[in-house]
Amino acid sequence: MAAGCCGVKKQKLSSSPPSGSGGGGGASSSSHCSGESQCRAGELGLGGAGTRLNGLGGLTGGGSGSGCTLSPPESCGGGGGIALSPPASCGVGTLLSTPAAATSSSPSSSSAASSSSPGSRKMVVSAEMCCFCFDVLYCHLYGYQQPRTPRFTNEPYPLFVTWKIGRDKRLRGCIGTFSAMNLHSGLREYTLTSALKDSRFPPMTRDELPRLFCSVSLLTNFEDVCDYLDWEVGVHGIRIEFINEKGSKRTATYLPEVAKEQGWDHIQTIDSLLRKGGYKAPITNEFRKTIKLTRYRSEKMTLSYAEYLAHRQHHHFQNGIGHPLPPYNHYS
């Protein structure tokens, strides 16, 4: 399933059920994640290949997923309607193993943001991945042939593509997958899905290109834990599985940066995820203890349109982009 994670407004957090219709409901409902850094994630695939899930847990129809199947997709800040199968044991069991040997050029220090352990291994995410996403979107919007196969690694990773716009970096689209997809096809697919099919926003237009920022997040180190508090704000992304008031399994996820950007503690983050996943009953500490939680880390790279153009001007001939470079425009 595809998943979303980035939101438009900050949520009002409360253990009481929200007034009105509340968060995502059943499989046909559509919901949006809130909070500046919730991104739409996933194509998990346990339960079925390729049902897409928007930010708050509503399923939005079919899509195709590839790579390892864990369960359907969801949004990087959103809840999922189909859950991971119960882990064999709590603690440190790895849910998704990521390629240990995958390497690529190191990202620039000004653009890279990683929650992986420093010095543990060479980062895989790179500026070239963001450039490729810009290439794919640019070619689509202008009707050019899609860019050639990129040179960065094609190892499989769960991934998210996030678009923000303007100097204040407002969320413009964010969708990804928890299935490990080969990066070349995965980034190509989720570039367009996040730019054109995020249900919270209209499809992107050519006029918006000069003001865009693109972020690529590669998810790693998935671990099941027994205690719903056993994760670190700003370091781990979390994915929860719970039984809602109707007896149905639900899931929801936030990328590692979400809680820190929103200024949330552990309880606020968990309660926000429960609401995002469509839980409408009062939230008690006893209920929180029933949650199954998976923590994970990510590598993240962000590039502005202006940085993309500068990078492409420098590497145009050696990379053989195959389409005209876009004209430079200042973003506002």
N, C-alpha and C positions, 0 to 999 in steps of 0.2 A: 504494500500500500504506500501511496505517497503521503507525505506528511508536511504540515506547515508549522512555522515556529515564530514568526515575527508579527507583532501587532501594531495597532494604530494608536490606541489609547492605553493609559495605565489603568489597571483594574483596581476597583475598590475591593479589598480583601476582607472577607467576613466568614465566620464559621456558620453563619445562618444562611439558609437557602436564599438565592437572589429572587427579587420580585420579578414578575413577568414570566416570560417563557424560559429564561435561563439559558444554560449552555447546551451543547450539542446533544441531541437525543438519539433516536434510532438510526438505522442504516440509511434512511432516506433524508434525514435532516442535514442541513448545511450550517456549519458554524465557523466562526473566525477566531483566531487567536488574538489575544491582546497582550500589550507589553511590547516595548520597542524592539526587543530582541527575540521574540518567539519566531522561529522560522518554520516553514512547513516541511516536514520530513517525510518520508517515506514509503517505500515499497517493501514492506517487510514480507512476506509471503507466506507465513505459516498457514493461514487460513485460506488463502486463495490467491491466485496470481493477479496482481494488478488492480485491486480495487483502490481507488484514490480516496484519501481522507483529508478533509480540510482541517483548519486550525483548531476548532473546538471539539472535533470528534465526529462530525457528520461525514458520512460516506458520500462521495460525489460522482460515482459512476466508474466505469471500467477504464483500465489502462493496462499497459503491459509492463511487467517488471522482469528484470533479468538478474542473474547472479544468484547468490545464496538466498534461500527462502526461509525467512523466520516468521513472517506474518505480514499482512497488507501494509501499504504505505501510510504515512501520516505527516502532519505538518510540524515544522520545527518548534513550534510553540503549541502545537495542537494536540488534541486527543485522538485516539484511534478507536474504531469500533471493533476491531478484531485484535485479540490479545496474543501475546507470546505464550507458547506452551510453558507450563510450570517447570522451573529449573530442577534438575536432579538433586542439587544440594545448594544451600545458601553459602555465601561467603565469597570465594574468589574464582568461581567457575567461569571460564571465558565463554561468552555466548557467541561472539563473532570473533574469529581470529583474523587479524589483518596481516597482509604480507610483511614479513620482517625484513625482507631484502629489498623492498621497493625503495628506490631512491630517485631523486631528480635534482635539478639545480636548486641551490639554496635561495630562499626568498630574501628580498632586501629587508634590512632591519626596520625600515620605516613603515613597511606595509604588512609585515607578518605579525600575527597574533596567535600564539599556540598555547593550549592548556596541557600539552604533553609535558612529561618530565624533562626539564632542561638537561641537555647533554646525554640523554638516554639513547638517542639515535638521530640520524640525519632526517630533517623534515622532508616530507614528500610533497606537500602543497607548495606551489610556486606561482610567481607572477604570470608565467606563461599560461597557466590554467585560467586565470581571470581574463587574460587577453583572448584566449580561445573562446570563452563565453561571449565576450564582446563581439568577436568575429562572427560567431554563429547568429547572434541577434541582429547585427548590422546586415549581414547577408540576407537574412529572412525579411527584414523590413524594407530593404531596397531591391529585393528580387534577384540578387546575385546567386550564382552557384555556391553551395555551401563550402566552407573552407576545407582545405586538404587535411589529411590526418596529421595531428600535431606530433611533436617529437618527445613530449614528456611521457613518463611511464604510463603504461596501460594496465597496470595492476588493478584488481578489483577492490573497491572501498565503498562503504556506505557514504553518502555525500549529500550536501545541501548547496543550492545556489540561491543567494540573496541579492536583491536589487534595492538600493536606496536612492533617493533623488534630492537634489538641491543642497545648499550649504548646510541646512539643518539636518540633512540625511534622514529624511522621512522614509519610512518603509514603503516600497513600491511593489514588492512581490518576493515570496520566499517559499520554495517547495523543494523537497529532497526525498531521499529514500534510505531506509535502514537495511535494504538488501545490498550486498556487496556487488556493485556493478563495475565493469571495466570502465576506467576513467574517460576514455575517448568517447564512447557511446553514452555513458552516464551523464557527463557534463553537457554533451550536445542535447540530450533529451531534456534535462532539467533546466537548462538555460531557457529554452522556449516555454516549458511548462510554467516556470515561475514568472516569466515575463508576460505571458499571454493568457494563462489559465488559472491564475490565482483568483478565486471567486470574490475576494474582497476588493478587487480593483479592476478597472477596465483594461483591456489589452494595451500594451505599450505602443507608442507611436514614434515616428522618426524624430519629431520635434523634441522628444524627451531625452534622446540619446546623449547630447552634450552635457546634461546635468546628472547623469547616472554614476553610481558607484556599484561595483560588482564585488561580492564576497563569495569565495569558495571555501566550504568547510568539509574536511574529511574526518569521519568519525572512527575512533579506535578504542581499544582496551575496554570492551564491554564486560562487565562483571555483575553477577547476581549478588545481592546482599540481603541479609536477614533483617537488619534494622533499617527502617525507613529514614533514619537520620544519619546513616553511615555514608555520607558523601560530603564534599567540600564545596561551598559556594565559590563560584569563580573558577573552579578547577574541573568539576564534573558536570556533564550533562546528565539528566535523569529521565528515565522512562518508567512510569508506574502502570501497574495492572491492578484493577479493583473490581468488586462486584457492586453494581449500582443498586438503588432502592427497588428496582424492578427485577433484580436477580440476574441481570445480564453482565457479562464481562466487558469492561471498558479499559482503554489505555490512553495515555497522554504523555507528551514529552516536552522538555525544554532543552535547548542547546546550552552548552556550558556558560555562555556569557549572559544568558537571560536574567538569572536571579541577581547577579552582581549589578547589571545595568539598571535594574528596577529597584535596587536597594532592599531586596527581600531577604529575610532569614529563612531557615529551613522550613519552619511551619508555614510561613506565608507562601513559600514556593509550592509546597505540597498542596495546600488548600487551593491555590490558584489552579494547579493542574487538575485537581478533582473537579472544580467548577468547569474548567475547560473541557474535561472529558465528559461532562454532562451530568455530574452528580448534583442533585438538587436538595437532598435532605441535609439537616444540620450535621456539621462535621465535628465529631468528638475525638478525643485522643484514643479511645478504644477502637474507633473505626480506622484511624490512621495506622494503627498497629497491624491491621489486616492487609495493608497494601503490600504487594510484591514489587520491589524496586530493583531496577537495573541501572547502574551508573556507567558512564563512558566518558571518554575525553575526545578532544578534537584538535585538528590543526586548521588554522584559518588564515586566509590571505585576502586582502581588500585592495582594489585598484580603482582609481577614478577614471573617467573617460579621458581626461587630459593626460594622465599617466599612461593609459592604454595607447593613445596616439603617439606619444613620445617613444614608447617601447616598440611600437610597430614601425615607426620611421627608422629606428636603429636596426631592426632585425628583418625588415621587409624582404630584402633580396635573398638572404640566407635561408629564411623560412619558407619562401615561396607561397605567400598567402593565397594567391590566385584570384584576388579581387582588388579593385581600386581602394586605396586608403581613403577613409572618410575625411572631409574637410574639417579643419579645426574650428571649433566654436567655443567661446567662453561659456561656462555654465553659470547660472545665477542661484 
